[in-house]
Amino acid sequence: MDDVKPPIPVVIKNLSDFARLALALTESPPLLWHFKIDRKSFLGLLSIYTFWKGDLPIFAYVRLKEKPQPFLAYKSDGEYEKYFFVNNVEDTRYTYAPIINLKNPPEIFVKLLSGKIHGIKKPLKVELDSLNSLI
């Protein structure tokens, strides 16, 4: 049996990018984890991406300025995106992800954010000529 791979920590620049990563291309919204480390508030997402040598686990996270409400709502109408925290999931125009508030973060979250997890094999680094090749 293979050893369990620790997730690769991915810092997300802002809540807009985090909402897009978590909810834009999903049929089944993920659980989002709200936690604090040293009085700083974070929202995290555990996910897996297919990699040519097997699955690549990631832990994407963003720093928050305030405590979130129970759900993150997101929608994209092509020309613009809208995202915000809400108390309910009544508006069917949005995709929602539930937010789990943790009293204390798991040790692995603390280690990932502090850079104390070693031995993570990073994927091949490439530089694109333009983004057109991805479209």
PyMOL commands that place a pseudoatom at each C-alpha (Angstrom):
pseudoatom trace, name=CA, resn=MET, resi=1, chain=A, elem=C, hetatm=0, pos=[0.000, 0.000, 0.000]
pseudoatom trace, name=CA, resn=ASP, resi=2, chain=A, elem=C, hetatm=0, pos=[1.353, 3.442, -0.910]
pseudoatom trace, name=CA, resn=ASP, resi=3, chain=A, elem=C, hetatm=0, pos=[2.121, 6.019, 1.728]
pseudoatom trace, name=CA, resn=VAL, resi=4, chain=A, elem=C, hetatm=0, pos=[-0.410, 8.784, 2.111]
pseudoatom trace, name=CA, resn=LYS, resi=5, chain=A, elem=C, hetatm=0, pos=[0.777, 11.890, 0.289]
pseudoatom trace, name=CA, resn=PRO, resi=6, chain=A, elem=C, hetatm=0, pos=[0.482, 15.142, 2.215]
pseudoatom trace, name=CA, resn=PRO, resi=7, chain=A, elem=C, hetatm=0, pos=[-1.414, 17.810, 0.279]
pseudoatom trace, name=CA, resn=ILE, resi=8, chain=A, elem=C, hetatm=0, pos=[0.519, 20.548, -1.456]
pseudoatom trace, name=CA, resn=PRO, resi=9, chain=A, elem=C, hetatm=0, pos=[-0.336, 23.929, 0.094]
pseudoatom trace, name=CA, resn=VAL, resi=10, chain=A, elem=C, hetatm=0, pos=[-1.576, 26.495, -2.431]
pseudoatom trace, name=CA, resn=VAL, resi=11, chain=A, elem=C, hetatm=0, pos=[-2.030, 30.087, -1.272]
pseudoatom trace, name=CA, resn=ILE, resi=12, chain=A, elem=C, hetatm=0, pos=[-4.913, 31.763, -3.096]
pseudoatom trace, name=CA, resn=LYS, resi=13, chain=A, elem=C, hetatm=0, pos=[-4.542, 35.505, -3.640]
pseudoatom trace, name=CA, resn=ASN, resi=14, chain=A, elem=C, hetatm=0, pos=[-8.094, 36.597, -2.835]
pseudoatom trace, name=CA, resn=LEU, resi=15, chain=A, elem=C, hetatm=0, pos=[-11.601, 35.367, -2.055]
pseudoatom trace, name=CA, resn=SER, resi=16, chain=A, elem=C, hetatm=0, pos=[-12.707, 35.856, -5.669]
pseudoatom trace, name=CA, resn=ASP, resi=17, chain=A, elem=C, hetatm=0, pos=[-10.093, 33.401, -6.935]
pseudoatom trace, name=CA, resn=PHE, resi=18, chain=A, elem=C, hetatm=0, pos=[-10.841, 31.010, -4.057]
pseudoatom trace, name=CA, resn=ALA, resi=19, chain=A, elem=C, hetatm=0, pos=[-14.586, 31.010, -4.829]
pseudoatom trace, name=CA, resn=ARG, resi=20, chain=A, elem=C, hetatm=0, pos=[-13.851, 30.324, -8.511]
pseudoatom trace, name=CA, resn=LEU, resi=21, chain=A, elem=C, hetatm=0, pos=[-11.487, 27.459, -7.658]
pseudoatom trace, name=CA, resn=ALA, resi=22, chain=A, elem=C, hetatm=0, pos=[-13.941, 25.904, -5.207]
pseudoatom trace, name=CA, resn=LEU, resi=23, chain=A, elem=C, hetatm=0, pos=[-17.208, 26.342, -7.094]
pseudoatom trace, name=CA, resn=ALA, resi=24, chain=A, elem=C, hetatm=0, pos=[-16.851, 27.297, -10.769]
pseudoatom trace, name=CA, resn=LEU, resi=25, chain=A, elem=C, hetatm=0, pos=[-16.431, 23.858, -12.329]
pseudoatom trace, name=CA, resn=THR, resi=26, chain=A, elem=C, hetatm=0, pos=[-17.958, 21.511, -9.800]
pseudoatom trace, name=CA, resn=GLU, resi=27, chain=A, elem=C, hetatm=0, pos=[-21.111, 19.442, -9.765]
pseudoatom trace, name=CA, resn=SER, resi=28, chain=A, elem=C, hetatm=0, pos=[-20.694, 18.540, -6.114]
pseudoatom trace, name=CA, resn=PRO, resi=29, chain=A, elem=C, hetatm=0, pos=[-19.647, 21.496, -3.937]
pseudoatom trace, name=CA, resn=PRO, resi=30, chain=A, elem=C, hetatm=0, pos=[-16.747, 20.786, -1.579]
pseudoatom trace, name=CA, resn=LEU, resi=31, chain=A, elem=C, hetatm=0, pos=[-16.639, 21.281, 2.168]
pseudoatom trace, name=CA, resn=LEU, resi=32, chain=A, elem=C, hetatm=0, pos=[-14.792, 24.458, 3.091]
pseudoatom trace, name=CA, resn=TRP, resi=33, chain=A, elem=C, hetatm=0, pos=[-12.871, 24.637, 6.361]
pseudoatom trace, name=CA, resn=HIS, resi=34, chain=A, elem=C, hetatm=0, pos=[-12.802, 27.862, 8.396]
pseudoatom trace, name=CA, resn=PHE, resi=35, chain=A, elem=C, hetatm=0, pos=[-10.098, 28.007, 11.056]
pseudoatom trace, name=CA, resn=LYS, resi=36, chain=A, elem=C, hetatm=0, pos=[-7.756, 30.374, 12.866]
pseudoatom trace, name=CA, resn=ILE, resi=37, chain=A, elem=C, hetatm=0, pos=[-4.020, 30.233, 13.377]
pseudoatom trace, name=CA, resn=ASP, resi=38, chain=A, elem=C, hetatm=0, pos=[-2.394, 32.925, 15.524]
pseudoatom trace, name=CA, resn=ARG, resi=39, chain=A, elem=C, hetatm=0, pos=[-5.608, 35.004, 15.426]
pseudoatom trace, name=CA, resn=LYS, resi=40, chain=A, elem=C, hetatm=0, pos=[-5.569, 34.974, 11.617]
pseudoatom trace, name=CA, resn=SER, resi=41, chain=A, elem=C, hetatm=0, pos=[-8.683, 33.603, 9.929]
pseudoatom trace, name=CA, resn=PHE, resi=42, chain=A, elem=C, hetatm=0, pos=[-8.432, 31.214, 6.944]
pseudoatom trace, name=CA, resn=LEU, resi=43, chain=A, elem=C, hetatm=0, pos=[-10.758, 29.372, 4.597]
pseudoatom trace, name=CA, resn=GLY, resi=44, chain=A, elem=C, hetatm=0, pos=[-9.377, 26.126, 3.191]
pseudoatom trace, name=CA, resn=LEU, resi=45, chain=A, elem=C, hetatm=0, pos=[-10.283, 23.505, 0.611]
pseudoatom trace, name=CA, resn=LEU, resi=46, chain=A, elem=C, hetatm=0, pos=[-8.940, 19.966, 0.289]
pseudoatom trace, name=CA, resn=SER, resi=47, chain=A, elem=C, hetatm=0, pos=[-8.995, 18.739, -3.296]
pseudoatom trace, name=CA, resn=ILE, resi=48, chain=A, elem=C, hetatm=0, pos=[-7.360, 16.247, -5.633]
pseudoatom trace, name=CA, resn=TYR, resi=49, chain=A, elem=C, hetatm=0, pos=[-6.147, 16.884, -9.157]
pseudoatom trace, name=CA, resn=THR, resi=50, chain=A, elem=C, hetatm=0, pos=[-5.277, 14.141, -11.582]
pseudoatom trace, name=CA, resn=PHE, resi=51, chain=A, elem=C, hetatm=0, pos=[-1.555, 14.076, -12.244]
pseudoatom trace, name=CA, resn=TRP, resi=52, chain=A, elem=C, hetatm=0, pos=[0.339, 11.900, -14.720]
pseudoatom trace, name=CA, resn=LYS, resi=53, chain=A, elem=C, hetatm=0, pos=[1.953, 9.945, -11.854]
pseudoatom trace, name=CA, resn=GLY, resi=54, chain=A, elem=C, hetatm=0, pos=[-1.236, 9.614, -9.819]
pseudoatom trace, name=CA, resn=ASP, resi=55, chain=A, elem=C, hetatm=0, pos=[-3.500, 11.941, -7.922]
pseudoatom trace, name=CA, resn=LEU, resi=56, chain=A, elem=C, hetatm=0, pos=[-2.090, 15.225, -6.650]
pseudoatom trace, name=CA, resn=PRO, resi=57, chain=A, elem=C, hetatm=0, pos=[-3.666, 16.281, -3.336]
pseudoatom trace, name=CA, resn=ILE, resi=58, chain=A, elem=C, hetatm=0, pos=[-3.795, 20.017, -2.656]
pseudoatom trace, name=CA, resn=PHE, resi=59, chain=A, elem=C, hetatm=0, pos=[-4.851, 22.216, 0.219]
pseudoatom trace, name=CA, resn=ALA, resi=60, chain=A, elem=C, hetatm=0, pos=[-5.862, 25.603, -1.191]
pseudoatom trace, name=CA, resn=TYR, resi=61, chain=A, elem=C, hetatm=0, pos=[-6.434, 28.386, 1.298]
pseudoatom trace, name=CA, resn=VAL, resi=62, chain=A, elem=C, hetatm=0, pos=[-7.135, 32.090, 1.515]
pseudoatom trace, name=CA, resn=ARG, resi=63, chain=A, elem=C, hetatm=0, pos=[-6.835, 34.512, 4.404]
pseudoatom trace, name=CA, resn=LEU, resi=64, chain=A, elem=C, hetatm=0, pos=[-10.114, 36.114, 5.480]
pseudoatom trace, name=CA, resn=LYS, resi=65, chain=A, elem=C, hetatm=0, pos=[-10.691, 39.523, 7.000]
pseudoatom trace, name=CA, resn=GLU, resi=66, chain=A, elem=C, hetatm=0, pos=[-13.858, 38.488, 8.828]
pseudoatom trace, name=CA, resn=LYS, resi=67, chain=A, elem=C, hetatm=0, pos=[-15.680, 35.377, 10.037]
pseudoatom trace, name=CA, resn=PRO, resi=68, chain=A, elem=C, hetatm=0, pos=[-17.746, 33.895, 7.194]
pseudoatom trace, name=CA, resn=GLN, resi=69, chain=A, elem=C, hetatm=0, pos=[-21.419, 32.985, 7.269]
pseudoatom trace, name=CA, resn=PRO, resi=70, chain=A, elem=C, hetatm=0, pos=[-22.393, 29.288, 6.908]
pseudoatom trace, name=CA, resn=PHE, resi=71, chain=A, elem=C, hetatm=0, pos=[-22.183, 29.142, 3.079]
pseudoatom trace, name=CA, resn=LEU, resi=72, chain=A, elem=C, hetatm=0, pos=[-20.103, 30.590, 0.252]
pseudoatom trace, name=CA, resn=ALA, resi=73, chain=A, elem=C, hetatm=0, pos=[-22.307, 31.460, -2.749]
pseudoatom trace, name=CA, resn=TYR, resi=74, chain=A, elem=C, hetatm=0, pos=[-20.935, 31.732, -6.295]
pseudoatom trace, name=CA, resn=LYS, resi=75, chain=A, elem=C, hetatm=0, pos=[-22.248, 32.264, -9.813]
pseudoatom trace, name=CA, resn=SER, resi=76, chain=A, elem=C, hetatm=0, pos=[-20.795, 33.234, -13.144]
pseudoatom trace, name=CA, resn=ASP, resi=77, chain=A, elem=C, hetatm=0, pos=[-22.857, 34.607, -16.003]
pseudoatom trace, name=CA, resn=GLY, resi=78, chain=A, elem=C, hetatm=0, pos=[-19.998, 34.677, -18.472]
pseudoatom trace, name=CA, resn=GLU, resi=79, chain=A, elem=C, hetatm=0, pos=[-19.335, 38.401, -18.293]
pseudoatom trace, name=CA, resn=TYR, resi=80, chain=A, elem=C, hetatm=0, pos=[-19.080, 38.678, -14.532]
pseudoatom trace, name=CA, resn=GLU, resi=81, chain=A, elem=C, hetatm=0, pos=[-18.768, 36.639, -11.370]
pseudoatom trace, name=CA, resn=LYS, resi=82, chain=A, elem=C, hetatm=0, pos=[-20.515, 37.127, -8.068]
pseudoatom trace, name=CA, resn=TYR, resi=83, chain=A, elem=C, hetatm=0, pos=[-19.570, 35.568, -4.746]
pseudoatom trace, name=CA, resn=PHE, resi=84, chain=A, elem=C, hetatm=0, pos=[-20.447, 36.253, -1.122]
pseudoatom trace, name=CA, resn=PHE, resi=85, chain=A, elem=C, hetatm=0, pos=[-21.144, 34.586, 2.210]
pseudoatom trace, name=CA, resn=VAL, resi=86, chain=A, elem=C, hetatm=0, pos=[-24.782, 33.767, 3.066]
pseudoatom trace, name=CA, resn=ASN, resi=87, chain=A, elem=C, hetatm=0, pos=[-26.853, 32.173, 5.842]
pseudoatom trace, name=CA, resn=ASN, resi=88, chain=A, elem=C, hetatm=0, pos=[-29.033, 30.010, 3.570]
pseudoatom trace, name=CA, resn=VAL, resi=89, chain=A, elem=C, hetatm=0, pos=[-29.092, 28.325, 0.158]
pseudoatom trace, name=CA, resn=GLU, resi=90, chain=A, elem=C, hetatm=0, pos=[-32.478, 29.522, -1.107]
pseudoatom trace, name=CA, resn=ASP, resi=91, chain=A, elem=C, hetatm=0, pos=[-31.443, 31.288, -4.339]
pseudoatom trace, name=CA, resn=THR, resi=92, chain=A, elem=C, hetatm=0, pos=[-31.060, 28.588, -7.006]
pseudoatom trace, name=CA, resn=ARG, resi=93, chain=A, elem=C, hetatm=0, pos=[-29.074, 30.888, -9.305]
pseudoatom trace, name=CA, resn=TYR, resi=94, chain=A, elem=C, hetatm=0, pos=[-25.997, 30.248, -7.136]
pseudoatom trace, name=CA, resn=THR, resi=95, chain=A, elem=C, hetatm=0, pos=[-23.812, 27.273, -6.317]
pseudoatom trace, name=CA, resn=TYR, resi=96, chain=A, elem=C, hetatm=0, pos=[-23.117, 26.946, -2.593]
pseudoatom trace, name=CA, resn=ALA, resi=97, chain=A, elem=C, hetatm=0, pos=[-20.365, 25.386, -0.519]
pseudoatom trace, name=CA, resn=PRO, resi=98, chain=A, elem=C, hetatm=0, pos=[-20.944, 24.707, 3.185]
pseudoatom trace, name=CA, resn=ILE, resi=99, chain=A, elem=C, hetatm=0, pos=[-18.417, 26.140, 5.615]
pseudoatom trace, name=CA, resn=ILE, resi=100, chain=A, elem=C, hetatm=0, pos=[-17.298, 24.072, 8.589]
pseudoatom trace, name=CA, resn=ASN, resi=101, chain=A, elem=C, hetatm=0, pos=[-16.062, 26.205, 11.505]
pseudoatom trace, name=CA, resn=LEU, resi=102, chain=A, elem=C, hetatm=0, pos=[-13.259, 24.444, 13.350]
pseudoatom trace, name=CA, resn=LYS, resi=103, chain=A, elem=C, hetatm=0, pos=[-12.589, 25.172, 17.012]
pseudoatom trace, name=CA, resn=ASN, resi=104, chain=A, elem=C, hetatm=0, pos=[-8.948, 24.209, 16.448]
pseudoatom trace, name=CA, resn=PRO, resi=105, chain=A, elem=C, hetatm=0, pos=[-7.324, 23.446, 13.093]
pseudoatom trace, name=CA, resn=PRO, resi=106, chain=A, elem=C, hetatm=0, pos=[-5.922, 19.952, 12.517]
pseudoatom trace, name=CA, resn=GLU, resi=107, chain=A, elem=C, hetatm=0, pos=[-2.172, 19.707, 12.963]
pseudoatom trace, name=CA, resn=ILE, resi=108, chain=A, elem=C, hetatm=0, pos=[-1.684, 19.140, 9.233]
pseudoatom trace, name=CA, resn=PHE, resi=109, chain=A, elem=C, hetatm=0, pos=[-3.331, 22.513, 8.411]
pseudoatom trace, name=CA, resn=VAL, resi=110, chain=A, elem=C, hetatm=0, pos=[-0.953, 24.258, 10.825]
pseudoatom trace, name=CA, resn=LYS, resi=111, chain=A, elem=C, hetatm=0, pos=[2.061, 22.461, 9.331]
pseudoatom trace, name=CA, resn=LEU, resi=112, chain=A, elem=C, hetatm=0, pos=[0.976, 23.207, 5.757]
pseudoatom trace, name=CA, resn=LEU, resi=113, chain=A, elem=C, hetatm=0, pos=[0.552, 26.922, 6.427]
pseudoatom trace, name=CA, resn=SER, resi=114, chain=A, elem=C, hetatm=0, pos=[3.857, 27.144, 8.306]
pseudoatom trace, name=CA, resn=GLY, resi=115, chain=A, elem=C, hetatm=0, pos=[5.807, 25.260, 5.623]
pseudoatom trace, name=CA, resn=LYS, resi=116, chain=A, elem=C, hetatm=0, pos=[6.780, 22.463, 8.020]
pseudoatom trace, name=CA, resn=ILE, resi=117, chain=A, elem=C, hetatm=0, pos=[5.744, 19.587, 5.757]
pseudoatom trace, name=CA, resn=HIS, resi=118, chain=A, elem=C, hetatm=0, pos=[8.727, 18.263, 3.827]
pseudoatom trace, name=CA, resn=GLY, resi=119, chain=A, elem=C, hetatm=0, pos=[9.179, 15.805, 1.027]
pseudoatom trace, name=CA, resn=ILE, resi=120, chain=A, elem=C, hetatm=0, pos=[6.397, 17.159, -1.172]
pseudoatom trace, name=CA, resn=LYS, resi=121, chain=A, elem=C, hetatm=0, pos=[7.185, 16.419, -4.794]
pseudoatom trace, name=CA, resn=LYS, resi=122, chain=A, elem=C, hetatm=0, pos=[6.140, 19.365, -6.899]
pseudoatom trace, name=CA, resn=PRO, resi=123, chain=A, elem=C, hetatm=0, pos=[4.717, 18.964, -10.396]
pseudoatom trace, name=CA, resn=LEU, resi=124, chain=A, elem=C, hetatm=0, pos=[6.713, 19.788, -13.484]
pseudoatom trace, name=CA, resn=LYS, resi=125, chain=A, elem=C, hetatm=0, pos=[7.132, 23.537, -13.865]
pseudoatom trace, name=CA, resn=VAL, resi=126, chain=A, elem=C, hetatm=0, pos=[6.296, 24.903, -17.308]
pseudoatom trace, name=CA, resn=GLU, resi=127, chain=A, elem=C, hetatm=0, pos=[5.934, 28.378, -18.756]
pseudoatom trace, name=CA, resn=LEU, resi=128, chain=A, elem=C, hetatm=0, pos=[3.265, 29.019, -21.376]
pseudoatom trace, name=CA, resn=ASP, resi=129, chain=A, elem=C, hetatm=0, pos=[3.841, 31.130, -24.446]
pseudoatom trace, name=CA, resn=SER, resi=130, chain=A, elem=C, hetatm=0, pos=[0.263, 32.395, -24.169]
pseudoatom trace, name=CA, resn=LEU, resi=131, chain=A, elem=C, hetatm=0, pos=[-3.001, 31.434, -22.522]
pseudoatom trace, name=CA, resn=ASN, resi=132, chain=A, elem=C, hetatm=0, pos=[-4.562, 30.735, -25.929]
pseudoatom trace, name=CA, resn=SER, resi=133, chain=A, elem=C, hetatm=0, pos=[-3.145, 27.219, -25.838]
pseudoatom trace, name=CA, resn=LEU, resi=134, chain=A, elem=C, hetatm=0, pos=[-5.313, 26.445, -22.812]
pseudoatom trace, name=CA, resn=ILE, resi=135, chain=A, elem=C, hetatm=0, pos=[-8.537, 27.650, -24.396]
for i in range(1, 135): cmd.bond("trace and resi %d" % i, "trace and resi %d" % (i + 1))
show_as sticks, trace
zoom trace
